[in-house]
């Protein structure tokens, strides 16, 4: 297909509905021109699917036959895209797309793509749904308030996870690790920079299970809400008998369901993103190939929890086990927001090793 570009410029009133939302965006006004619109058409060369902004690299053929590389940056974030069935593979490398939106400042070849047109005829972006969030969608006949459960064992409150702590590096049992040939090959081929945690991506399960950072547990009625202070990471453990929806995405914390067996809370987690089991680099398949079962045994005095995690993954010939403990404490003893993760040190290491450009995306 012959690919062309058409860049046009127009002065748009700032009160225009499409732009009023864009201007409210936290970075729009510093990166893009509110009164300068453009249109770009080309072939997708890169899909950078990550929060807080996804980007599509597009090769554009100019009228003189030369090509330019442009980047399309749609408004919104991954949770918002999920609501409208916009996924990583919705736009793929090799697709031809046309996009309209606002041009970047300082002549950068970047477009704030408020609407993307696909060859299939589908449109993505604010030309499809430009809701400002003011529409009332709650059902007045539903009681949305939370009623806590009356469990025999109450684990709500603040816990310090340094009790019975050991470093989460090569702490899995049994030893030696029961590799399959595939997992051994992946493990031995790991290189500097492979660990996603170094890039400030949430560690998720099973790694956060071994974290010494404190956590708070709240009874949300249908679920337990757990806040792990490492990376300020939230977790929901559903206690109402539901199962993971087929369309539930793979996430760092997965989808957890739980039930009580006397004084032991049993939690089963599926729908996990692929990753590492620990800082050593043992791989985890994720998806349908990984299942994690935790048993939280609460002491008779209610002051401590002995936690055991069992990882079932097709990459290993038998389950892997990690053990930890938690002890009650006053929230004032450590319920502080965790400092933001800063990947600067990681990228500096990559730069010094000459790996920055290779590992950047």
Secondary structure, DSSP 4 states (H G I P E B T S, - for coil): -----B-------TT-HHHHHHHHSTTHHHHEEEEEEEEEEEEEEEEE--SS--EEEEEEE-TTS-EEEEEE--SS-HHHHHHTT--TTTS-TT-EEEEEEEEEGGG-SEEEEEEEEETTS-EEETTT----S-S----TTS---------SS---EEEETTTT---SSS--BSSS--B-HHHHHHHHT--TT--GGGGT----TTGGGG--S-EEEEE-SSEEEEEETGGGEEEEEE-SS----TTPPPBSS-EEEEEEETTEEEEEEE-BPSEESSTT--EE--GGGEEEEEEEEE-TTSSEEEEEEEEEETTBSS-EEEEEEEEE--GGGT--PPPPP-THHHHHHHHHTT-HHHH--
